[in-house]
Amino acid sequence: MHRSVRMWGMAVGLGALLLWAGAAAAAAAQQKPIVIKFAHVDPGDLFVSKKQAMAIAFKHTVEARSGGRISVEVYPAAQLGGEREAVEGVKLGTIEMTSTADGPISGFVPEVLVLGIPYLFGSEPVAWKVMDGPFGTELAEEVRKKTGIRVLAYGETGFRNFTNSTRAVRGPDDMKGLKIRTMENPAHVAMVKALGANPTPIPWPEVYTSLQTKVVDGQENPVSTIVYAKLNEVQKYLTLDGHLYSPDFIFINDKFFLSLPPDLRNIIKEAAVVGGNVGRSIQQINSLLGLETLRKAGMEIHAPSKPELQAFRKATQPPVIKFVEEKAGKRWVEKVQKAVAEAEASLVVGK
């Protein structure tokens, strides 16, 4: 009887030990942070790269507010591939997050092409209101439905301007015959064709070399990008026409996102908004200061007059709008035009 009691006690003790070990293992598993891989193609210096500034702001916001339950690993400088590869990685779930301009996603979601209508936005505040408002929300839902990729928020690539190494460009006629690198966005290609130039889509990591070796004569990007990529070393002329405004989409794999507890989803969403605004701020200050940097580096900079801008707009808008309507539908063109008109009206002094 005494031996049975002892054996029973040992069994209870062993059971308790196993339960404790199981609980400890579960606790350890819970303590292991969820890892988010955030990839982008910009440099790793947050003071020159809006995407890196965005990613670092996102990382620290998420890690602090989640109490360490989430760990964000940032992979800049195309470590996990170019923009298209990163978007495909998020779509497949091999990468949790990325941030790109509109070019790479337009191949999956034609509705994004409406952002490629030239001279659509008159200023950054107008663009911010449109992208952060109902239009941006509706476009994000279209992306999610068609790709399984969720748009958490928008940052900023900025207003794009033409550069080239051949001649000064003051009007549409000066563009004729130039080979211009574009993003992999059919609307951008249509715009360059409308100017009589030869569009050549080239992945961003290959742009500098393509300009250096004269595969193309020029390209188009925001001033901040021209500065950090040192394109002034291989480009002589800059035209500040601001033909396109590109937002930075902050993407996350939707299946991964929905697998998280609601509190963590909220933290991620809010952190993306913080990151997007930080990225916009870095882009703005670097573009403003960048003009002086490019002048000192020897670039010839031309700011088009209103008549010159009108000539660019007249040459490019009608054919591009027609193209976008064929691909995305007239309804989406009307949606973005209406959103722009409302944003402009809301920003008029005295309203």
N, C-alpha and C positions, 0 to 999 in steps of 0.2 A: 504493500500500500504506500509506503513511504517512497519506494522507487518510482511508482506510478505518478505520485504527486510531483516528484522531482522532474520526471520526464515531461509531465504536462507543463510544468513551470518553464522548462527549457524550450518547449515548443512555443509557448506564449512569448517568451523572450525573443526567440528567433523570428517569430512572426512580426513582433514589434520592430525588431531591427530591420527586417525587410521592408516594412511599411515606411520606416524612417528613411531608409536608403532610397526608396522610390520617391518619397516626398522631396528629399534633398536633390535627387536627380531632376525632378520636375522643376524645382525652384531654380536650379542651375540653368536649366534649359530656358526658363522664363527670363533669367537675368541676361542671357546671351542676346545682344542687340540685333534687331532687324537691320540688315545692310542694304543700303540703296546706292547703286552705282550711278553716278551722274557724269555723263560724258559730253564734251563739246569740242569744237575745233579751234577756239581762240587760244592765245598764249596763256601761260599760267600766272602772269603778273596781273593781279586784280586792279592795279592802278592804271593799266592801259587797256585792259580787256573788259568790256561790259559783261560778257558771258561768264568770265571768271569771277568778277565782282558779284554777279547774280548768284552763281553757284556757291561761293563762299558765304554770302549772306544767308542763303537758304540753309546750308549745312549747319552753321552755328545756331541759327534760329531753331531748327528742328531738334538738334541734339540737346540744346538747353531746355526747350519747352517740353521735350519728351522725357526728360530726366534720364537720358542715356538709353532709353528703350530703342532708339533708332540711331544708327551710325551711318553717316553719309560719306562715301568715298568719291572724291572729285577727280576726274580724268580729263585734263585739258589737252590742248595742242594735238587733237586728233589721235590720241593714244589708242582709242578703240575704233578708229576708222573715221572717214569723212562724214559730212552731214547726212548724206543719204544712207550710209551704212549704219550710222547711229539711229536714225529714224527706223530703219528696218530692224535693228536690234531691240528697240523699245517695242515695236510691233510684235516681234517674236517672243519677247520676254527675257532675252539674254542680257539686256541692259534695262535697268528700271526707269532711268530718266535721261533726257537730253534736252538741249535747247538749240533750235535752229531758226533761221529766217524762213520766209514763206516758200522759197524755192523748192526744197526737197519734199515738202508735204503736198504740194500741188499736183504731183504725179499720182497720188493716191486719192486726193479729194479735189476734183475740178473746181468746186465752189471757192476754194482759196485763191483761184486765179483773179477774182475781182480785185484783190489787193494789188494786182499788177497793172491796173489801169493808170497810165501815166498822168501826172499832175492832178491826181485825185484829191490829195490832202494839201491844204494851204499852209499848215503849220503843225508843229508837234502837239500843242494842246488840243487841236481838232482831232488829230489821230488818236491821242490818248482817250479822249471822250468816246470816240467811236469804238475802239477796241475794248475798253473797259465797260462799255454799256451793253444794251440789249443785242446789238449787232454782233459784237464779239462773243457774247454768250451763245447766240444761235449758231455762229460759225463753229465754235468749239464743239457744240453738240453734234454738228454734221461730221466733224473730224472723228469724234468718238464712235459714232454709229458706223462709219465706213472703214475704220482702221483698228478699233480696239485700243486707241491711244487717247488718253484724256489730256485736254489742255487745262492746266492748273491756273495759268495767268499769262500775261503778256509782258515782255520786256521790250527792248528797242535795239534794232540794228541801225535805224535812222534813215535820213534822207540820202538817197544815192545820187552821185554826181559822176559825170564822164571824165576820164583821163585818157591821154594817149601820148605817144612818143613821136607823132608825125607832124601835126600842125595845130594851131589854135582853133578851137571850135566856138564860134559865136552864133551860129544858126544851123538849121537842118542841113543846108547845102554843104557845110563843112564836114559833115559826118559821112558823106558819100564815099563808098569804097573802103572805109576803115574796117579792119577786122577787130571786133569788140567781144571780149569775153563777157558772158552773162552767167547768172546762176542757171541751174537746171529747171527753169520755169518757162513754159511755152509763151506766156504773156510777155515776159521780158524779151524773148526771142522775137515775137511779133512787133514789139515796139522798136527794136533796133533795125529790123527789116524795113519798117515804115520810114525810117530816117535815111534809107539807102545804104546803110552799113551792112556788114556781114557778121551776124551773131555766131558766136562759138561757145557753147556751154562747156565749161571746164571746172572740175572740182576745185574747191578753194585751196587745198594744200599744193596744187600744181600751178597756181596763178602766177606767182613771182617768176618762176622759171620760164613759163610760157611767154611772159612779157620780155624777159631778159633775152630769150632766144628768138624773139620776133615771130613766134607761132601766132600771136595776135598783136595788134598795134596798141590796143587800149582795153579798158575795163570800166566798170562803174561800181562805186562803193561810197559809203559815208566818209567824211574827212577823217574821223577818228580811226577808221580801218586803214585808210591810205597811210596814215602816220605810223601806226604800230607795225604794219606789214612792210614799212619802208619802201612803198611802191614809188616814191619820188626818185629812188635810185635808178628806176627803169622807165619812168614816165616824166615827160617834160611839161605837159599842158593839163590844166585842170579847169573844167567848166562847172561853175556852181549853179547848175540848173535845177537840182532837187527833183529830178523827174519821177522818182518813186520813193515812197516811204515803206520801209520794211520793219514790221514788228518782229521781235524774237518770241517764238512760241515756247513755252515751258511745258514739256511733255512728260507724262508718266504712263506706264503700262496700266491700263484700266483694270485688268483682272487682278494685278498685284495690289493696286490701290484699294479695290473693293474687298480684298482679303484682310485688310487691316481693321482694327477696332475703330469705331466712330471717332473717339477722341484723337487718335493718331491721324486719321484722315483730315480732321479739322486743323490740326497742327501743321500738316504738310501743305494744305491749301493756303492757309494764312502765311506760312513761310514763303511760299512761291510768290505771293503778292508782294511781300517785303523784298524778295530777291529781284523781282521784275522792276520795282521802283528804284532799287539801288543800281541795277544795270542801266536804266534810263539816265540816272544822274551822272554816272561815270561816262556814258556815251556823250551826253550833252557837254560836259566840261571839257572832255578831250577833243570834241569837234570844234568848240569855240577857241580853245588854245592852239589847236592843230593848224589852223590857217597860217598863223605867224610862223610856226615851225616849218611848214611847207614853203612859205615865201623865202625864209632864210636859207632853205635847202636849195633854192634856185628854181622852183616851179613857177611857171607863168600862170597866173590865176585870173580867170575872167568871170565876173558876175553879170549874167545877162540882164539887159534892160527889160521892161515890161513888154515892149513890142517883140523883142527877141524870144522871150518866154512864150508869148502868144503864138509865135510861128512854130515853136517846138510842139506846143499843145495841139495846134491845128493839124500838124503833120502826123501826130501819133495817136491822139485819142480816138478818132472815128474808126480806124482799122482795128485797133486793139479792143475797143468796146465790142465791135462786131465779132471778133474772134472769141472774146470771153463769153458773149451771149450764146454763141454756138456750143461752147464747151460746158459752161456752168448754168446757162439759162438766163433769160432776160430778167426773171424775177429777182435773182441775186444781184444783178447789176443795179436794178432799181432800189433794192434794199440798202446797198452800200451808199448809193448816191443820196438817198433820203436821210440816212444816218449822218452823212457828212454835212448836209444842209442844216439839219437840226443842231449839230454840234457847233457849226459856224454861227448860227443865230444865237445860241446860248452864250457865246463868248463876246458878242458885240457889246461895247461899252454903253451903259445906260439901260441895258435890258434888265 
